[in-house]
Amino acid sequence: MLSTILLMPGLLIKIFSEAAIRAIYSLSSGWPRVINQLANHALISGYQFKKNVVDEDCVRAAAIEAGL
């Protein structure tokens, strides 16, 4: 399961937007290994784009980088 929330003491931080999760599932065709790779690349893209929440644009950029 793709974790979408980072739990910290007294704080909940959403990591992936709903659109990003749908894009990850769609692009990966539900394959667990591809989901993990795409999510990892999307996290890096989100960091590069200085996003607080990984969005669909980050996932699409990660998919292009990963050749999907």
MDAnalysis code that builds the backbone (N, CA, C; Angstrom):
import MDAnalysis as mda
import numpy as np

u = mda.Universe.empty(204, n_residues=68, atom_resindex=np.repeat(np.arange(68), 3), trajectory=True)
u.add_TopologyAttr("name", ["N", "CA", "C"] * 68)
u.add_TopologyAttr("resid", np.arange(1, 69))
u.add_TopologyAttr("resname", ["MET", "LEU", "SER", "THR", "ILE", "LEU", "LEU", "MET", "PRO", "GLY", "LEU", "LEU", "ILE", "LYS", "ILE", "PHE", "SER", "GLU", "ALA", "ALA", "ILE", "ARG", "ALA", "ILE", "TYR", "SER", "LEU", "SER", "SER", "GLY", "TRP", "PRO", "ARG", "VAL", "ILE", "ASN", "GLN", "LEU", "ALA", "ASN", "HIS", "ALA", "LEU", "ILE", "SER", "GLY", "TYR", "GLN", "PHE", "LYS", "LYS", "ASN", "VAL", "VAL", "ASP", "GLU", "ASP", "CYS", "VAL", "ARG", "ALA", "ALA", "ALA", "ILE", "GLU", "ALA", "GLY", "LEU"])
u.atoms.positions = np.array([
    [0.837, -1.184, 0.000],
    [0.000, 0.000, 0.000],
    [0.881, 1.245, 0.000],
    [0.529, 2.176, -0.829],
    [1.273, 3.421, -0.924],
    [0.861, 4.331, 0.226],
    [1.796, 4.609, 1.113],
    [1.492, 5.473, 2.251],
    [1.405, 6.915, 1.780],
    [0.334, 7.577, 2.131],
    [0.142, 8.948, 1.669],
    [0.306, 9.972, 2.774],
    [0.471, 9.507, 4.013],
    [0.547, 10.435, 5.135],
    [1.793, 10.132, 5.961],
    [2.533, 11.175, 6.291],
    [3.691, 11.056, 7.165],
    [3.248, 11.467, 8.561],
    [3.382, 10.561, 9.514],
    [2.973, 10.846, 10.881],
    [4.159, 11.332, 11.691],
    [3.966, 12.478, 12.326],
    [4.970, 13.012, 13.233],
    [4.221, 13.408, 14.503],
    [4.900, 13.531, 15.614],
    [4.197, 13.882, 16.855],
    [3.348, 15.147, 16.682],
    [2.033, 14.976, 16.774],
    [1.118, 16.106, 16.683],
    [0.948, 16.686, 15.294],
    [1.395, 15.979, 14.251],
    [1.363, 16.535, 12.904],
    [1.079, 15.443, 11.881],
    [0.187, 15.719, 10.947],
    [-0.081, 14.825, 9.828],
    [0.287, 15.563, 8.549],
    [1.149, 14.971, 7.751],
    [1.569, 15.607, 6.507],
    [1.205, 14.686, 5.352],
    [0.405, 15.187, 4.431],
    [0.043, 14.418, 3.246],
    [1.210, 14.489, 2.263],
    [1.654, 13.339, 1.762],
    [2.820, 13.286, 0.879],
    [2.401, 13.289, -0.588],
    [1.409, 12.468, -0.950],
    [0.936, 12.359, -2.335],
    [-0.488, 12.894, -2.443],
    [-0.757, 13.683, -3.468],
    [-2.128, 14.126, -3.725],
    [-2.939, 12.947, -4.255],
    [-4.258, 13.072, -4.211],
    [-5.119, 12.008, -4.738],
    [-4.867, 11.803, -6.232],
    [-4.668, 12.893, -6.962],
    [-4.390, 12.793, -8.405],
    [-3.071, 12.062, -8.648],
    [-2.085, 12.299, -7.788],
    [-0.792, 11.619, -7.923],
    [-0.947, 10.115, -7.699],
    [-1.752, 9.745, -6.722],
    [-1.969, 8.323, -6.436],
    [-2.663, 7.652, -7.614],
    [-3.672, 8.320, -8.176],
    [-4.358, 7.760, -9.348],
    [-3.400, 7.619, -10.525],
    [-2.529, 8.615, -10.725],
    [-1.564, 8.568, -11.823],
    [-0.565, 7.433, -11.622],
    [-0.101, 7.246, -10.397],
    [0.835, 6.155, -10.104],
    [0.186, 4.815, -10.413],
    [-1.041, 4.639, -9.971],
    [-1.725, 3.370, -10.230],
    [-1.932, 3.156, -11.730],
    [-2.369, 4.204, -12.409],
    [-2.635, 4.103, -13.843],
    [-1.368, 3.782, -14.627],
    [-0.296, 4.491, -14.345],
    [0.954, 4.311, -15.079],
    [1.639, 2.982, -14.759],
    [1.405, 2.459, -13.554],
    [2.057, 1.213, -13.133],
    [1.232, -0.017, -13.471],
    [-0.009, 0.173, -13.894],
    [-0.947, -0.930, -14.131],
    [-1.121, -1.806, -12.887],
    [-0.860, -1.229, -11.721],
    [-1.044, -1.954, -10.463],
    [0.087, -2.877, -10.069],
    [1.170, -2.916, -10.844],
    [2.311, -3.787, -10.522],
    [3.063, -3.206, -9.317],
    [3.164, -3.958, -8.203],
    [3.774, -3.429, -6.981],
    [5.195, -2.881, -7.158],
    [6.030, -3.596, -7.877],
    [7.406, -3.138, -8.060],
    [7.447, -1.814, -8.819],
    [6.611, -1.674, -9.832],
    [6.558, -0.439, -10.624],
    [5.968, 0.693, -9.783],
    [4.972, 0.371, -8.947],
    [4.413, 1.382, -8.048],
    [5.520, 1.948, -7.162],
    [6.324, 1.072, -6.563],
    [7.402, 1.521, -5.679],
    [8.429, 2.364, -6.422],
    [8.830, 1.915, -7.596],
    [9.823, 2.673, -8.367],
    [9.276, 4.042, -8.761],
    [8.045, 4.068, -9.233],
    [7.438, 5.318, -9.658],
    [7.242, 6.269, -8.475],
    [6.810, 5.728, -7.349],
    [6.631, 6.562, -6.154],
    [7.967, 7.136, -5.690],
    [9.022, 6.336, -5.709],
    [10.345, 6.835, -5.319],
    [10.819, 7.950, -6.249],
    [10.664, 7.738, -7.553],
    [11.056, 8.768, -8.515],
    [10.201, 10.022, -8.353],
    [8.912, 9.843, -8.053],
    [8.015, 10.988, -7.864],
    [8.412, 11.789, -6.625],
    [8.842, 11.117, -5.577],
    [9.322, 11.825, -4.388],
    [10.534, 12.686, -4.720],
    [11.438, 12.141, -5.515],
    [12.628, 12.903, -5.925],
    [12.217, 14.079, -6.803],
    [11.280, 13.857, -7.725],
    [10.793, 14.950, -8.577],
    [10.137, 16.032, -7.735],
    [9.352, 15.631, -6.753],
    [8.726, 16.604, -5.856],
    [9.756, 17.445, -5.129],
    [10.827, 16.806, -4.705],
    [11.910, 17.551, -4.047],
    [12.569, 18.526, -5.026],
    [12.822, 18.064, -6.242],
    [13.455, 18.926, -7.248],
    [12.577, 20.118, -7.599],
    [11.249, 19.902, -7.654],
    [10.314, 20.983, -7.978],
    [9.911, 21.803, -6.748],
    [10.492, 21.448, -5.584],
    [10.217, 22.130, -4.321],
    [8.725, 22.119, -3.963],
    [8.111, 20.936, -4.105],
    [6.684, 20.765, -3.804],
    [6.521, 20.290, -2.365],
    [5.499, 20.782, -1.698],
    [5.169, 20.285, -0.358],
    [4.412, 18.970, -0.436],
    [3.641, 18.795, -1.499],
    [2.885, 17.571, -1.740],
    [3.217, 17.100, -3.147],
    [3.537, 15.823, -3.286],
    [3.839, 15.256, -4.599],
    [2.531, 15.226, -5.394],
    [2.526, 15.909, -6.533],
    [1.315, 15.984, -7.340],
    [1.456, 15.179, -8.631],
    [0.426, 15.245, -9.461],
    [0.410, 14.464, -10.696],
    [1.541, 14.867, -11.637],
    [1.904, 16.146, -11.657],
    [3.008, 16.606, -12.507],
    [4.318, 15.917, -12.124],
    [4.541, 15.761, -10.823],
    [5.749, 15.068, -10.353],
    [5.749, 13.608, -10.788],
    [4.578, 12.981, -10.716],
    [4.470, 11.575, -11.128],
    [4.716, 11.439, -12.618],
    [4.138, 12.346, -13.408],
    [4.334, 12.287, -14.871],
    [5.815, 12.509, -15.217],
    [6.472, 13.453, -14.555],
    [7.900, 13.690, -14.786],
    [8.714, 12.450, -14.402],
    [8.331, 11.814, -13.286],
    [9.028, 10.596, -12.851],
    [8.828, 9.463, -13.859],
    [7.626, 9.368, -14.413],
    [7.350, 8.315, -15.397],
    [8.189, 8.509, -16.656],
    [8.332, 9.734, -17.091],
    [9.166, 10.022, -18.261],
    [10.618, 9.652, -17.964],
    [11.090, 10.028, -16.792],
    [12.467, 9.727, -16.390],
    [12.694, 8.224, -16.306],
    [11.686, 7.500, -15.834],
    [11.807, 6.043, -15.678],
    [11.508, 5.288, -16.974],
    [11.088, 6.015, -17.994],
    [10.814, 5.383, -19.291],
    [9.480, 4.659, -19.345],
    [8.516, 5.113, -18.554],
    [7.187, 4.470, -18.560],
    [6.226, 5.243, -19.448],
])
